[in-house]
Amino acid sequence: MTRTSLSPRSSAELLLLGTIWGGSFLANGIALPEAGVAGIVAFRVGGAALFLWIAVRAMGLRVPREPRIWGAFLIMGMLNNVIPFTLITWGQQSIASGLASILNAATAIFGVLVAALVLPDERLTARRMAGVLLGFGGVVTVIGPDALAGFDLRSAGQLALLGAALSYACAGAFGRRTLAGLDPRMAAAGMLTASSLVVLPAALALGGIPRLDLSLPTWGALLYLSGIASAFAYLLFYRILAAAGAGNLSLVTLIIPPVAILLGALVLDERLPPHAFAGFALLGLGLLVLDGRILQIPRELGRRAR
């Protein structure tokens, strides 16, 4: 995992990215009653693709023409947009936005396992295994004993969020194998375009012509999801990746849930059970162990004491 120094500017951008993605769970909760699952996903990927193509043309990036690359865009679009956006939005019909954000943090845990399976340079070391086990312990704690006692719609919603996290993890590994060397901003525009070609016809088939008489909060949430939480967030994501490295960028996973939990409580009056917070603490510890720097603190303190 690439890691460089985290400058004050990169730290601020990382906090901004986590806040933006944390807000996407609130936006889903606001838009769901009027726009529905298919409408939200279609507007999000279609609008984000439009915004990113404007950026791509303004930056003068070369548009690839190879069928192989556009085939990879289609697979990436399914794994990184269509499947997870649909599962997250569907799951939020039955679970709180804060809880959805916590379960979504399992993306980093699944990412380690998927990478170890398909990428030769990503071995599953003892430290990574410890982080994975802590993370999965957190996931089980978040889901809680009620879900284990009987399967219901809420349980299905939680499993949908875990399915989205697994899809994100597969997208990360697939992208590293197939899109290396391509400008990531162009890759983001390409996969969102491919996603739109899948989602827009499906949304029309499932829901017909979309409603336009939506309330102002719903329109605001949809514009936020497409323009800010997708298009702008992708550009910011790759900027941080180039400046601070993948290791530092992975810390955004720890920022998203607290933001989503706070916004859900303030705006949607959501209240999470204690085991959800305990589970997030375990999951967060697992992510810190995967990052590795927390394990260096006792060694650094010991060296200073000598």
C-alpha positions as CSV (number, residue, x, y, z in Angstrom):
1,M,0.0,0.0,0.0
2,T,1.6,3.3,-1.1
3,R,2.1,5.8,1.6
4,T,3.7,9.3,1.5
5,S,3.6,12.1,3.9
6,L,0.2,13.6,4.7
7,S,0.5,17.4,4.2
8,P,-1.9,19.9,5.9
9,R,-3.5,20.5,2.5
10,S,-4.0,16.7,1.9
11,S,-5.3,16.3,5.5
12,A,-7.9,19.0,4.9
13,E,-8.9,17.5,1.5
14,L,-9.2,14.0,3.2
15,L,-11.5,15.5,5.8
16,L,-13.5,17.2,3.0
17,L,-13.8,13.9,1.1
18,G,-15.0,12.0,4.1
19,T,-17.5,14.7,4.9
20,I,-18.8,14.6,1.3
21,W,-19.2,10.8,1.3
22,G,-20.7,10.8,4.8
23,G,-23.3,13.3,3.5
24,S,-24.3,10.9,0.6
25,F,-26.1,8.6,3.1
26,L,-28.2,11.6,4.3
27,A,-28.9,12.5,0.7
28,N,-30.1,9.0,0.0
29,G,-32.4,9.2,3.0
30,I,-33.9,12.5,1.9
31,A,-34.4,11.5,-1.8
32,L,-35.8,7.9,-1.2
33,P,-39.4,8.8,-0.4
34,E,-40.0,10.6,-3.7
35,A,-37.3,9.4,-6.2
36,G,-37.1,5.7,-5.2
37,V,-34.1,3.4,-5.6
38,A,-34.0,3.3,-9.4
39,G,-34.5,7.0,-9.8
40,I,-31.7,7.9,-7.3
41,V,-29.2,5.6,-8.9
42,A,-30.0,6.7,-12.5
43,F,-29.8,10.4,-11.6
44,R,-26.6,9.9,-9.6
45,V,-24.6,8.0,-12.3
46,G,-26.1,9.9,-15.3
47,G,-25.6,13.3,-13.7
48,A,-22.1,12.5,-12.5
49,A,-21.1,11.2,-16.0
50,L,-22.3,14.5,-17.5
51,F,-20.3,16.6,-14.9
52,L,-17.2,14.5,-15.4
53,W,-17.3,14.7,-19.2
54,I,-17.4,18.5,-18.9
55,A,-14.3,18.3,-16.7
56,V,-12.5,15.8,-19.0
57,R,-13.1,18.0,-22.0
58,A,-11.9,21.1,-20.1
59,M,-8.7,19.3,-19.1
60,G,-8.1,18.1,-22.6
61,L,-7.7,14.5,-21.6
62,R,-7.4,11.9,-24.4
63,V,-10.5,9.7,-24.8
64,P,-9.6,6.1,-25.3
65,R,-11.1,4.3,-28.3
66,E,-9.9,0.7,-27.7
67,P,-12.9,-1.7,-27.2
68,R,-10.9,-3.5,-24.5
69,I,-10.8,-0.4,-22.3
70,W,-14.5,0.4,-22.8
71,G,-15.2,-3.2,-21.8
72,A,-13.2,-2.6,-18.7
73,F,-15.2,0.6,-18.1
74,L,-18.4,-1.4,-18.2
75,I,-17.2,-4.0,-15.7
76,M,-15.9,-1.2,-13.4
77,G,-19.1,0.7,-13.8
78,M,-21.1,-2.3,-12.6
79,L,-18.8,-3.1,-9.7
80,N,-18.1,0.5,-8.6
81,N,-21.4,2.2,-9.4
82,V,-24.4,0.2,-10.4
83,I,-24.2,-2.6,-7.9
84,P,-23.1,-0.7,-4.8
85,F,-25.2,2.4,-5.4
86,T,-28.3,0.2,-5.9
87,L,-27.6,-2.0,-2.9
88,I,-26.8,0.9,-0.6
89,T,-29.9,2.9,-1.6
90,W,-32.2,-0.2,-1.4
91,G,-30.7,-1.1,2.0
92,Q,-31.4,2.4,3.3
93,Q,-35.1,1.8,2.9
94,S,-35.0,-0.4,6.0
95,I,-31.9,0.7,8.0
96,A,-30.7,4.1,9.3
97,S,-28.2,6.1,7.2
98,G,-25.7,6.1,10.0
99,L,-25.9,2.3,10.3
100,A,-25.5,2.0,6.5
101,S,-22.3,4.1,6.6
102,I,-20.8,1.9,9.3
103,L,-21.4,-1.3,7.3
104,N,-20.1,0.4,4.2
105,A,-16.8,0.8,6.1
106,A,-16.3,-2.9,5.6
107,T,-15.1,-2.0,2.1
108,A,-11.6,-1.7,3.4
109,I,-11.8,-5.1,5.1
110,F,-13.1,-6.9,2.0
111,G,-10.5,-5.0,-0.1
112,V,-7.6,-6.6,1.8
113,L,-9.1,-10.1,1.3
114,V,-9.9,-9.6,-2.4
115,A,-6.5,-8.0,-3.1
116,A,-4.8,-10.9,-1.4
117,L,-6.7,-13.4,-3.6
118,V,-6.1,-11.7,-7.0
119,L,-3.0,-9.5,-6.7
120,P,0.4,-11.1,-6.3
121,D,1.9,-8.1,-4.5
122,E,-0.8,-7.9,-1.8
123,R,0.0,-10.8,0.6
124,L,-2.2,-11.4,3.6
125,T,0.4,-10.8,6.4
126,A,-0.2,-11.5,10.1
127,R,-1.0,-7.8,10.8
128,R,-3.5,-7.7,7.9
129,M,-5.2,-10.9,9.1
130,A,-5.5,-9.4,12.6
131,G,-7.0,-6.2,11.1
132,V,-9.4,-8.3,9.0
133,L,-10.6,-10.3,12.0
134,L,-11.1,-7.2,14.1
135,G,-13.0,-5.7,11.3
136,F,-15.3,-8.7,10.8
137,G,-15.8,-8.8,14.6
138,G,-17.0,-5.2,14.3
139,V,-19.4,-6.0,11.4
140,V,-21.0,-8.9,13.4
141,T,-21.3,-6.5,16.4
142,V,-22.9,-3.8,14.3
143,I,-25.5,-6.3,12.8
144,G,-26.4,-7.3,16.4
145,P,-28.0,-10.3,18.0
146,D,-31.5,-9.5,16.7
147,A,-30.4,-10.1,13.1
148,L,-28.9,-13.4,14.1
149,A,-32.1,-14.5,15.8
150,G,-34.5,-14.0,12.9
151,F,-34.1,-12.8,9.3
152,D,-36.3,-9.8,8.3
153,L,-36.2,-6.8,6.0
154,R,-33.8,-4.9,8.3
155,S,-31.4,-7.9,8.1
156,A,-31.7,-7.9,4.4
157,G,-30.8,-4.2,4.3
158,Q,-27.7,-4.8,6.3
159,L,-26.6,-7.6,4.1
160,A,-27.2,-5.4,1.1
161,L,-24.7,-2.9,2.5
162,L,-22.2,-5.6,3.0
163,G,-22.8,-6.7,-0.6
164,A,-22.1,-3.1,-1.7
165,A,-18.8,-3.1,0.3
166,L,-17.7,-6.4,-1.4
167,S,-18.5,-4.9,-4.8
168,Y,-16.4,-1.9,-4.1
169,A,-13.6,-4.1,-3.0
170,C,-13.8,-6.2,-6.2
171,A,-13.8,-2.9,-8.2
172,G,-10.6,-1.8,-6.6
173,A,-8.8,-5.0,-7.5
174,F,-10.2,-5.1,-11.0
175,G,-9.2,-1.5,-11.7
176,R,-5.7,-2.1,-10.6
177,R,-5.4,-5.0,-13.0
178,T,-7.1,-3.5,-16.1
179,L,-6.9,0.3,-15.9
180,A,-3.3,0.8,-14.8
181,G,-1.7,3.7,-16.7
182,L,-5.0,5.3,-17.7
183,D,-5.7,8.8,-16.4
184,P,-8.0,8.1,-13.4
185,R,-10.2,11.1,-14.2
186,M,-10.8,9.7,-17.6
187,A,-11.4,6.2,-16.1
188,A,-14.0,7.7,-13.7
189,A,-15.9,9.4,-16.6
190,G,-15.7,6.2,-18.7
191,M,-17.1,3.9,-16.0
192,L,-19.9,6.4,-15.1
193,T,-20.8,6.6,-18.8
194,A,-20.9,2.8,-19.0
195,S,-23.0,2.7,-15.8
196,S,-25.5,5.2,-17.3
197,L,-25.9,3.0,-20.3
198,V,-27.0,0.2,-18.0
199,V,-28.9,2.1,-15.4
200,L,-31.0,4.6,-17.4
201,P,-32.8,2.0,-19.5
202,A,-33.3,-0.2,-16.4
203,A,-34.8,2.8,-14.5
204,L,-37.2,3.6,-17.4
205,A,-38.3,-0.1,-17.6
206,L,-38.9,-0.3,-13.9
207,G,-40.3,3.1,-13.1
208,G,-41.3,4.6,-16.4
209,I,-40.8,8.3,-17.1
210,P,-39.2,9.8,-14.0
211,R,-41.2,12.4,-12.1
212,L,-40.1,16.0,-12.4
213,D,-42.5,17.4,-9.7
214,L,-40.1,16.6,-6.9
215,S,-39.7,18.7,-3.8
216,L,-36.8,21.1,-3.5
217,P,-35.0,19.0,-0.8
218,T,-35.2,15.9,-3.1
219,W,-33.8,17.8,-6.0
220,G,-31.1,19.2,-3.8
221,A,-30.2,15.6,-2.6
222,L,-30.1,14.3,-6.2
223,L,-27.8,17.1,-7.3
224,Y,-25.6,16.6,-4.3
225,L,-25.3,12.8,-5.0
226,S,-24.4,13.3,-8.7
227,G,-22.4,16.6,-8.7
228,I,-20.7,16.6,-5.3
229,A,-20.7,13.0,-3.9
230,S,-19.8,11.4,-7.2
231,A,-18.3,13.8,-9.9
232,F,-16.4,16.2,-7.6
233,A,-15.6,13.5,-5.1
234,Y,-13.9,11.3,-7.7
235,L,-11.8,14.3,-8.8
236,L,-10.9,15.0,-5.2
237,F,-10.2,11.3,-4.5
238,Y,-7.6,11.0,-7.3
239,R,-6.0,14.3,-6.3
240,I,-5.5,13.0,-2.7
241,L,-4.3,9.7,-4.1
242,A,-1.6,11.4,-6.2
243,A,-0.5,13.7,-3.4
244,A,-0.7,11.5,-0.3
245,G,-0.8,7.9,-1.5
246,A,-3.2,5.0,-1.1
247,G,-2.3,4.3,2.5
248,N,-3.2,7.8,3.7
249,L,-6.3,7.9,1.5
250,S,-7.7,4.7,3.1
251,L,-8.1,6.7,6.3
252,V,-11.2,8.4,4.7
253,T,-13.1,5.2,5.7
254,L,-12.8,6.3,9.4
255,I,-14.2,9.8,8.7
256,I,-17.4,8.8,6.8
257,P,-19.4,7.0,9.5
258,P,-19.2,9.7,12.2
259,V,-20.3,12.3,9.6
260,A,-23.2,10.1,8.5
261,I,-24.2,9.3,12.0
262,L,-24.2,13.0,13.1
263,L,-26.2,14.1,10.0
264,G,-28.7,11.3,10.4
265,A,-29.3,12.2,14.0
266,L,-29.6,16.0,13.3
267,V,-31.7,15.9,10.1
268,L,-33.5,12.5,10.1
269,D,-33.8,12.1,13.9
270,E,-32.1,8.7,13.7
271,R,-30.9,6.9,16.8
272,L,-28.5,4.0,16.6
273,P,-28.3,1.2,19.3
274,P,-25.2,1.0,21.5
275,H,-24.0,-2.2,19.7
276,A,-23.7,-0.2,16.5
277,F,-21.2,2.2,18.1
278,A,-19.3,-0.7,19.7
279,G,-19.1,-2.4,16.3
280,F,-17.8,0.7,14.7
281,A,-15.1,1.0,17.4
282,L,-14.0,-2.6,16.6
283,L,-14.2,-2.0,12.9
284,G,-12.2,1.3,13.2
285,L,-9.6,-0.5,15.3
286,G,-9.3,-3.2,12.5
287,L,-8.8,-0.4,9.9
288,L,-6.1,1.2,12.1
289,V,-4.3,-2.1,12.4
290,L,-4.5,-2.6,8.6
291,D,-3.0,0.9,8.2
292,G,-0.1,-0.2,10.6
293,R,0.9,3.2,12.0
294,I,-1.0,2.7,15.3
295,L,1.3,-0.3,16.0
296,Q,4.4,1.9,15.7
297,I,3.3,4.2,18.5
298,P,4.6,2.0,21.4
299,R,7.9,1.5,19.6
300,E,8.3,5.3,19.0
301,L,7.4,6.1,22.6
302,G,10.0,3.5,23.8
303,R,12.7,5.0,21.6
304,R,12.0,8.5,22.9
305,A,12.1,7.3,26.5
306,R,15.6,5.8,26.0
